[in-house]
Amino acid sequence: METFDVIVIGGGMMGAPCARHLAEAGHSVALVAPPEPPVKTEWQGPFGSHYDAARITRRVAADADWSLLSTRSIARYRDLEARAGRSIFHETGALMAGPEEGPMATFTASFRAVARDLSPQPVELGACETWEDLGLALPSESVATYEADLAGWMDPRAMRDAQIALAGQAGATRFAQAAETRTGGRVTLTDGTTIEAAQVVVATGPHAAMGGLLPRVPRMKVWARTIAFARLSEETGAALADMPSVIFVPEGWNHDLYVLPPVRYPDGHLYLKIGGQVDSPRITSPAEMRAWFHGTGDADVGARLLRELANLLPGTSFEATHTEPCAVVWTDTGFPYIERIDATCTALIGGNGAAAKCGDELGRLGAIVATGGALDGEGYAQDFGGVWQDAATAAE
Ligand SMILES: Cc1cc2nc3c(=O)[nH]c(=O)nc-3n(C[C@H](O)[C@H](O)[C@H](O)COP(=O)(O)OP(=O)(O)OC[C@H]3O[C@@H](n4cnc5c(N)ncnc54)[C@H](O)[C@@H]3O)c2cc1C
């Protein structure tokens, strides 16, 4: 039986960088990382939240800790690209906008406060300037921060490939399959192989609360999300070439939406993408996860999102539109759980819809905890402690 210092289960946005940081620090590492499903509708699982060509990245956030997680990760993107020979970061700029009044006023005030402490400091724009300078039609009462640099979008597939490749270059062993069971430091894989380590990091994304690999059940909710895509002609794509990533609150909405600028997808076409929900169905079992990922998302949600995309970009024609499913994990704290649960197991879970851009830093923090270190000297107000179900809360 092969033995390692650390086994990392889950090669997604947090697990893959965790394995890289551990391997580059000289530990012997096994990374248990199933591939992205070749055909999602035929895949029996597990699933991940990184099956896409683009995720927004930005330093501005409604919370200083999320901003710091991203700022530190963004500062390492170019090094990862250079060493792994992959194009990850597209510095198109990012806009974050919200109303000064109403139910979302706190959101706006929070991200403006965080932006004021950043260096270089993003500029503030009103709705008129956003239309004149960027061609984006925001609700008239909006205030926005605009980061021209160190923001835009990152390619989660390229990021994952880079992290796994660099972990391998540093000596890590990848097992391209799922883990079925864990007993202490002993992990059994789908093909029956058993491997062992002093420490096991569980970074299984949307499966964390339902996979049985953690010694305790984390309090977290998994939401089924729909994203909508608008295909563009090359001409329209060129006209929007300077478009930033956008987070905004449409007129009358009580939550924000996100929009990715034109991105070329594996089918060769350019697409805009829009997403953002607060009221989607919950996913509570592997069977529900499979059913959701085998579908195409919710068409009504998609139609509503595409209407808001058309409002943001008046006069822009879409050649075609479609929707896709995904899943996000919200924790009770609003932050990832990065915690050593017992002598052989560390949890690195709970992206809260925001961990693709800052997965590298979350992976680094996971590596510190997995090797017995503490996070209180890392500059965060948050302790990343987990909240775990007990008998009383198990049914919720
Ligand atoms: C629609 C959508 C849009 C998003 N947009 C953004 C954005 O713009 N910016 C941003 O920063 N974030 C965004 N996110 C959030 C981001 O993608 C997640 O926060 C991030 O992927 C979470 O990282 P993770 O490592 O916890 O999980 P994942 O990235 O999901 O990785 C988990 C991995 O664990 C593996 N796994 C599960 N079970 C097992 C097992 N038993 N054995 C082995 N492996 C297993 C899975 O295959 C997967 O590869 C978005 C998410 C969604 C769904």
Ligand as a Chemical Component Dictionary entry (heavy atoms), coordinates in Angstrom:
data_LIG
# 
_chem_comp.id                   LIG 
_chem_comp.type                 NON-POLYMER 
_chem_comp.pdbx_formal_charge   0 
_chem_comp.three_letter_code    LIG 
# 
loop_
_chem_comp_atom.comp_id 
_chem_comp_atom.atom_id 
_chem_comp_atom.alt_atom_id 
_chem_comp_atom.type_symbol 
_chem_comp_atom.charge 
_chem_comp_atom.model_Cartn_x 
_chem_comp_atom.model_Cartn_y 
_chem_comp_atom.model_Cartn_z 
_chem_comp_atom.pdbx_ordinal 
LIG C1  C1  C 0 -22.437 29.048 -11.514 1  
LIG C2  C2  C 0 -21.268 29.397 -10.659 2  
LIG C3  C3  C 0 -20.607 30.587 -10.856 3  
LIG C4  C4  C 0 -19.521 30.914 -10.040 4  
LIG N1  N1  N 0 -18.865 32.082 -10.271 5  
LIG C5  C5  C 0 -17.765 32.376 -9.546  6  
LIG C6  C6  C 0 -17.006 33.547 -9.849  7  
LIG O1  O1  O 0 -17.334 34.292 -10.774 8  
LIG N2  N2  N 0 -15.880 33.783 -9.110  9  
LIG C7  C7  C 0 -15.482 32.949 -8.100  10 
LIG O2  O2  O 0 -14.453 33.223 -7.479  11 
LIG N3  N3  N 0 -16.193 31.837 -7.780  12 
LIG C8  C8  C 0 -17.309 31.538 -8.479  13 
LIG N4  N4  N 0 -18.016 30.404 -8.208  14 
LIG C9  C9  C 0 -17.682 29.594 -7.023  15 
LIG C10 C10 C 0 -16.534 28.637 -7.215  16 
LIG O3  O3  O 0 -16.620 27.947 -8.420  17 
LIG C11 C11 C 0 -16.537 27.688 -6.005  18 
LIG O4  O4  O 0 -16.565 28.459 -4.803  19 
LIG C12 C12 C 0 -15.313 26.766 -5.997  20 
LIG O5  O5  O 0 -15.325 25.973 -7.159  21 
LIG C13 C13 C 0 -15.321 25.920 -4.733  22 
LIG O6  O6  O 0 -14.112 25.212 -4.668  23 
LIG P1  P1  P 0 -14.022 23.781 -3.988  24 
LIG O7  O7  O 0 -12.628 23.303 -4.147  25 
LIG O8  O8  O 0 -14.622 23.842 -2.619  26 
LIG O9  O9  O 0 -15.032 22.872 -4.824  27 
LIG P2  P2  P 0 -14.944 22.427 -6.345  28 
LIG O10 O10 O 0 -14.202 23.427 -7.139  29 
LIG O11 O11 O 0 -16.328 22.058 -6.713  30 
LIG O12 O12 O 0 -14.041 21.095 -6.295  31 
LIG C14 C14 C 0 -14.457 19.974 -5.576  32 
LIG C15 C15 C 0 -13.792 18.776 -6.238  33 
LIG O13 O13 O 0 -13.993 17.641 -5.393  34 
LIG C16 C16 C 0 -14.166 16.534 -6.210  35 
LIG N5  N5  N 0 -14.800 15.465 -5.419  36 
LIG C17 C17 C 0 -16.038 15.445 -4.866  37 
LIG N6  N6  N 0 -16.235 14.275 -4.231  38 
LIG C18 C18 C 0 -15.079 13.558 -4.363  39 
LIG C19 C19 C 0 -14.648 12.278 -3.945  40 
LIG N7  N7  N 0 -15.423 11.467 -3.248  41 
LIG N8  N8  N 0 -13.391 11.866 -4.286  42 
LIG C20 C20 C 0 -12.541 12.689 -5.001  43 
LIG N9  N9  N 0 -12.916 13.916 -5.430  44 
LIG C21 C21 C 0 -14.152 14.331 -5.123  45 
LIG C22 C22 C 0 -15.016 17.025 -7.378  46 
LIG O14 O14 O 0 -14.881 16.189 -8.487  47 
LIG C23 C23 C 0 -14.394 18.427 -7.608  48 
LIG O15 O15 O 0 -13.355 18.356 -8.556  49 
LIG C24 C24 C 0 -19.108 30.043 -8.997  50 
LIG C25 C25 C 0 -19.769 28.821 -8.804  51 
LIG C26 C26 C 0 -20.846 28.495 -9.623  52 
LIG C27 C27 C 0 -21.522 27.194 -9.408  53 
# 
loop_
_chem_comp_bond.comp_id 
_chem_comp_bond.atom_id_1 
_chem_comp_bond.atom_id_2 
_chem_comp_bond.value_order 
_chem_comp_bond.pdbx_ordinal 
LIG C1  C2  SING 1  
LIG C2  C3  SING 2  
LIG C2  C26 DOUB 3  
LIG C3  C4  DOUB 4  
LIG C4  N1  SING 5  
LIG C4  C24 SING 6  
LIG N1  C5  DOUB 7  
LIG C5  C6  SING 8  
LIG C5  C8  SING 9  
LIG C6  O1  DOUB 10 
LIG C6  N2  SING 11 
LIG N2  C7  SING 12 
LIG C7  O2  DOUB 13 
LIG C7  N3  SING 14 
LIG N3  C8  DOUB 15 
LIG C8  N4  SING 16 
LIG N4  C9  SING 17 
LIG N4  C24 SING 18 
LIG C9  C10 SING 19 
LIG C10 O3  SING 20 
LIG C10 C11 SING 21 
LIG C11 O4  SING 22 
LIG C11 C12 SING 23 
LIG C12 O5  SING 24 
LIG C12 C13 SING 25 
LIG C13 O6  SING 26 
LIG O6  P1  SING 27 
LIG P1  O7  DOUB 28 
LIG P1  O8  SING 29 
LIG P1  O9  SING 30 
LIG O9  P2  SING 31 
LIG P2  O10 DOUB 32 
LIG P2  O11 SING 33 
LIG P2  O12 SING 34 
LIG O12 C14 SING 35 
LIG C14 C15 SING 36 
LIG C15 O13 SING 37 
LIG C15 C23 SING 38 
LIG O13 C16 SING 39 
LIG C16 N5  SING 40 
LIG C16 C22 SING 41 
LIG N5  C17 SING 42 
LIG N5  C21 SING 43 
LIG C17 N6  DOUB 44 
LIG N6  C18 SING 45 
LIG C18 C19 SING 46 
LIG C18 C21 DOUB 47 
LIG C19 N7  SING 48 
LIG C19 N8  DOUB 49 
LIG N8  C20 SING 50 
LIG C20 N9  DOUB 51 
LIG N9  C21 SING 52 
LIG C22 O14 SING 53 
LIG C22 C23 SING 54 
LIG C23 O15 SING 55 
LIG C24 C25 DOUB 56 
LIG C25 C26 SING 57 
LIG C26 C27 SING 58 
# 
